[in-house]
Amino acid sequence: MRRDVELTLRGIRARGRHGASPGETDRPQGFVVDLEVTVDVGADRLDATADYRALARAARAAVEAESVVLLETLAGRVADAVAGLDRVVRVRAVVHKPRAAASVEADDVSAAAIRGAAR
């Protein structure tokens, strides 16, 4: 029997070279990722759920990969990476770009992407 449970990981820090403005891809800048992950929990054992470390590593690796222009594209890349992990049924990945928020005089700039379907 399948038992879906939602896990939330907030504040995953990563560095990447993403953006559309001049100089944004010259050096790594900070990004923060929040994940809401629906997992299929098979039993009350560590090997029967998603590994939190693997979820965070997948998000970081996606941010650290090849540069993209849009924050929306980066959020999709993170969601795709996490969705491919064992026991993940659905993921909502929110990628925050703190430096961009300051440039538009806002508290936060982020983009979210969803992969998979809740059952």
C-alpha positions in Angstrom: 0.0 0.0 0.0 1.3 3.4 -0.9 1.4 6.2 1.7 2.1 9.7 0.4 3.7 12.1 2.8 4.9 15.7 2.1 8.4 16.7 3.2 9.5 20.3 3.3 13.1 21.4 3.1 13.7 25.2 3.3 16.8 27.3 2.9 19.0 25.0 0.8 21.8 27.3 -0.1 23.7 27.0 -3.4 25.8 29.1 -5.7 25.4 29.5 -9.4 26.0 31.7 -12.4 22.5 32.6 -13.6 20.9 35.8 -14.9 20.2 38.1 -17.8 21.9 41.3 -16.6 25.5 42.1 -17.5 28.0 40.5 -15.0 25.5 38.1 -13.4 27.3 35.1 -14.9 30.8 36.4 -14.3 31.0 34.9 -10.8 28.8 32.6 -8.7 26.1 34.3 -6.7 23.9 32.9 -3.9 20.5 31.2 -4.5 18.2 29.7 -1.9 16.0 26.7 -2.7 12.8 25.5 -0.9 11.4 22.1 -1.6 8.0 20.6 -1.0 8.3 17.0 -1.9 5.5 14.4 -1.8 7.1 11.0 -1.2 5.8 7.4 -1.3 6.7 6.1 2.2 6.7 2.3 2.0 7.3 1.5 5.7 8.7 2.9 8.9 12.3 2.5 7.7 14.9 4.9 6.3 15.2 3.0 3.1 11.5 3.3 2.6 11.4 7.1 2.0 13.3 9.8 0.2 16.8 10.6 1.5 16.8 14.3 2.7 20.5 14.6 1.8 19.9 13.4 -1.7 17.0 15.9 -2.1 19.3 18.8 -1.0 22.2 17.5 -3.1 20.0 17.3 -6.3 18.8 20.9 -5.7 22.4 22.2 -5.2 23.7 20.3 -8.2 21.0 21.8 -10.4 21.8 25.4 -9.3 25.6 24.8 -9.7 25.2 23.4 -13.3 25.3 25.3 -16.6 24.1 28.9 -16.5 20.6 29.9 -17.6 19.1 33.3 -18.1 15.7 33.0 -16.4 15.0 32.2 -12.8 12.0 30.3 -14.1 14.2 28.0 -16.1 16.4 27.4 -13.0 13.4 26.5 -10.9 12.3 24.0 -13.6 15.8 22.5 -13.6 15.7 22.0 -9.8 12.2 20.5 -9.9 13.3 18.0 -12.7 16.4 17.0 -10.7 14.4 16.3 -7.6 11.5 14.6 -9.4 13.9 12.0 -10.7 14.9 10.7 -7.3 13.6 7.5 -5.8 10.2 7.6 -4.0 9.5 11.2 -5.2 5.9 11.5 -6.4 5.7 15.3 -6.8 7.9 18.2 -6.1 7.4 22.0 -5.9 10.8 23.7 -6.1 11.0 27.4 -5.3 14.3 29.2 -6.2 15.0 32.5 -4.5 17.6 35.0 -5.9 18.3 37.4 -2.9 20.5 39.8 -4.8 17.8 40.3 -7.5 15.3 41.3 -4.7 17.5 44.2 -3.6 17.8 45.5 -7.1 14.0 45.8 -7.5 13.5 47.0 -3.9 11.6 43.9 -2.9 11.9 41.5 0.0 12.3 38.5 -2.3 12.3 37.4 -5.9 11.6 33.7 -6.6 10.2 31.3 -9.2 8.5 28.0 -8.5 8.1 24.9 -10.7 6.1 21.8 -10.1 6.7 18.3 -11.4 4.6 15.2 -10.9 1.1 14.8 -9.7 -0.4 14.3 -6.3 -2.4 11.1 -6.0 
